[in-house]
Amino acid sequence: MIRRRLTEDLAAVLLTVASGALAALGHAPFDRPILTPVGFAIAFYLVVRSDRSSQAGWRAWGLGVGYFGVTLSWLVEPFMVDAARHGWMAPFALFFMAAGLALLWGGAAVVAHRVSPPALRWLGLALALTGAEMIRGWLFTGFPWGNPGQVWIDTPFAPLAALVGASGLGALTFLVAGLMAQIFGRGPRARARSVLIGSVATIATGGLIVGSSPGQSPLPADREVTLRLVQPNAPQHLKWDPDHAYDFVTRQIDLTAADPAPGRRRPDLVIWPETAVPTLLEWTDDLRIAMAEAAQGAPVLFGVQRGDGMRYYNSLALIGPSGKVQATYDKHHLVPFGEYIPLGDWLDRFGISAFASQAGNGYSAGPGARVLDLGAAGTALPLICYEAAFPRDVRAAPTRADWILHATNDAWFGDYSMPYQHLAQARFRAIEFGLPVIRVANTGISAVIDTRGQVRASIPLGQAGFLDMQLPGADRPTPYSRHGDLPLAVLITVALCGLLVWRVVKAR
């Protein structure tokens, strides 16, 4: 009997792993968002009908392993840049990351099973998973990559992010999955109730979409500012190689100096990607003069490492027509194990150091979000690479900028899924905050994104080139930009408490 039960439990967990993998196909590069609620619904059916909270937890853990294992498959790519040294870590890193993040989903299922009345466990699970996703965005500095709401970027649901953010869209995804699981569950009363609830929810969601539709208000006018985005397409295994590194710098200088297309004027600002210069800022005097000459009077904003005593920073620097540094921004939200190593001094004894840093074993974090005054180009909030995954890093800005700059080097992560997922997150930041996003990437995808999250123009992945485009205008502050995820967090907390009270009252 025990052996049979263990076999059934294992089969259920394996099925939830498969359903999680199916749900992950909503993300780039597959872009099949309808599969996300379908995959979740299969798992919800099994989790909600668990006999014990521990059983529900294991099944939801399996769901998370499948979902994160596929969504974050790009995590193996950094280990392949120096495969001889780090390649052996790749499968372990992906498994333990997926399994670790899945623990949050397993814990959410345990909570939902214990606080929810049996008839409403689907609702409790949807609420608890949303809460787990919000915690994932903060725990250990946070890792919100792959939130289920992000699959809706190219659908009519995307404008809702201006109201509820990508997290709110994730909550709606879980709710739809729960309702689907109920509709195909047992009992005509349960199915009828689910159809009724689903109908009301569909009408309400439709009203929200219509209310936040871009068609309800015109796009803001473009600014009379021309930006040049420079994409050098430097492969990561050659980017820091002394025999090739300055070839890519020369390529960027040539792209900066190139004549604009017929009918276009010279750019008002030239932007290079993250770590575009393979040396410390303090050692770039001659190079900055060459960059300024190539820009022909326009300021240049470029990624570079910066040293300050024994500390090193992943930075952006702005130079004027003389090549003098006018402003800098130091990345403040660093990638754990990518840009710094927790307990780094101790782990360095075992040869474990940060991947991205070329100065020492890791970067130091900058003081925080900063808005740069770029003269004719207005004010910009700089985000370096990973920072674009965090809406809170945009909300942390001391003042509202005219636009968001996303400088990144996605060459670490291959050309299959991560660059496309990263672009989708940048597009969500534009919708959530009503600000255009200018994305400049080493190997791509560099893009000009308007406040509706639409890509106006881009340089494809894996190509070198430049793009001259007018700066899109900014919209008014959105509800999400004012309140962030706080209303959703309060709603989830109150709803889960309400389910617990209902269960206690019914048990008496």
PyMOL commands that set and color helices and strands:
alter all, ss='L'
color gray80, all
select helices_A, chain A and resi 2-24+35-48+53-71+73-81+83-115+118-136+139-141+148-152+158-183+188-211+214-216+236-239+245-257+281-283+285-295+344-350+375-377+385-389+391-395+410-413+418-433+479-483+486-507
alter helices_A, ss='H'
color red, helices_A
select strands_A, chain A and resi 226-231+269-271+277-280+300-308+311-319+325-330+372-373+379-384+403-408+437-441+446-449+455-459+465-470
alter strands_A, ss='S'
color yellow, strands_A
deselect
rebuild
show_as cartoon
